Amino acid sequence: MNFQDAANRFEQSGAGTDDFKRLSKDAFELMSEDAENAGLYFVIGVAAHSYVTQYEDQGVSGEFSDQAKAVLVGFNRKINQALAADAAKRLALLGEVASEYQLRVHEF
């Protein structure tokens, strides 16, 4: 499996906590398989895991989970772009995702 496969599976899945859990697991597994890009996978794994830990035992609206999924799909697309880019662009895209998650995503 590679990140593009994991991202595509998440994008095509529902928006339940099990889908976020699978994305988190995939991202963390990829860290050990591709240490050079571990930081890229880590930021996705942390975001998906955070959603799971906050909402796994709670009922959330479909609208809320769809919005959270859309955020992660956007992050995944940037990470896929980063994986195909040179080192400088990869680092810049990682910074964009990390900053957006930390500064603009307050729900998870």
N, C-alpha and C positions, 0 to 999 in steps of 0.2 A: 504494500500500500504506500502511496505517496500523499502529500498534502492535498494535491488537486483532487484526488479520489475522495479523501475525507471531506473536503469542502463541498464537493458535488453531492455526496451522500447527504450531508447536512442540509444543503439547499433544497434537495428534493424530498426531504423528510417532512414530518409534521413539525409542530412547534412545542412538543411536550418536553418535560424535563429529561426523559430518557434520550431524546435526540441531542440535547445539550450535553448530557452525560457521555454519550458516545463520542461526540466531537472532542470533548475534554480528554477522554481516554486516548483517542487517536492522536491528538496533538502531543500529549505527554509521551506516548510510545515513540513518536517520530523524533522526539528529542534524543532518545538513546540511539536511534538508527542513523541520525544525521546531525551530529554534534556541531558541525559548522554553522548550521542554521537553527540551532536550538532556541535562540532568543526569539525568532519569528514564531516558532511553535508554542513557546512558553506563554507569550502574551495572549494567544488564542485559547490555550488550555486554561489559563487563569480566569479569563472572562467567562468562558463556558462553565467552568467549575463554580464560579461565584454565583452564577444564575441558579445552578442546581442546589447549592447549599442554602440559598435564600428562599427558594420557591418549591423545593421538592415536596414538602409536606403541606403546601398551601394551595388552595384553589385560586387560580388567576384567570382573568378573562382571556378569551381567544385573541382579542385585540392587543392586550398587553404582551402576550407571548409572541404574537406575530411581529410586533414592533421590536422586541428583544432579538428575535431571530433575524430580522432585517438588519439590525445593527451588526450582528456577527457575520452575516453574509457579506456585508460591505467590508468588514475587517478581513474576512477570508479572501476577498477579491484583491485587496491591497497586498496581502501576504503572498498570494500567487504571483502578482506582478513583481514583488520583491525577489521571489525565488528565481525569476527569469532575468533579473537585472544584474548589473555589475555591483561590486561591493558598496560603492558610495550611494548608489540609488537604493540598494537594499537597506542600508542603515537609515536613510532618510525616510523610507516608507515604514520601517519599524517604528521610528520616532513618531510619525504621524499617527499610527494606530495606537501606540502607547499613550500619547498625549490626549488623543480624542477619548480613549477609554477612561483615563484618569480624570480629565477635566470636564468632559461633557456627558458622560454616561453615569447617571446617578441611581438608576434603578437596580443595577446588579454589579 
